[in-house]
């Protein structure tokens, strides 16, 4: 039986190297990427069985990258491996189509189990988090975290600008014009009733686009 093909997406180099060593006996790690945009490029080419991704990544956060990949590759299994113990975030991740949510401080056996469960079509959440989210409404949280006033493209733009990138830099990353970036920024700010760049950054933090 062939080993599941896995992409690791995390911008912490030392941790990723450790994960590769941990997984080499039970998985075939086909790629390592350090940001969400690189993950979007790599996954359709490599067609992995499982993606193990951090939530907080530069250029495009793991949640947004995961949402977009599930639209392009509905069969791919996504497991979030993160330091974030917020149960609301775990619920949001699972509501977006993830197959697992594992804390980085957990035992390696949890990541192995999450991958095995994902391949078999099951879901796995670190027990500590699973207990915390037991009574949370997935649908209610999802609608609260994804305001209808903002599109997927606008979320991408807002993350880049909240990370401190200029409109030109954001335009280069997204292969758009600076004018289009400005349009998306101000359309999003209008829809979200944000007035300043500081408001934008706070929204990005609350929405987990960038770490606090």
Secondary structure, 3 states (H helix, E strand, C coil): CCCEEEEEECCCHHHHHHHHHHHCCCEEEEEEECCHHHHHHHHHHHCCCEEEECCCCCCCCHHHHHHHHHHHCCCCEEEEEECCCCHHHHHHHHHCCCCEEEECCCCHHHHHHHHHHHHCCCCEECHHHHHHCCCCCHHHHHHHHCCCCCCHHHHHHHHHHHCCCCHHHHHHHHCCCHHHHHHHHHHHHHHHCCCCHHHHHHHHHHCCCCCC
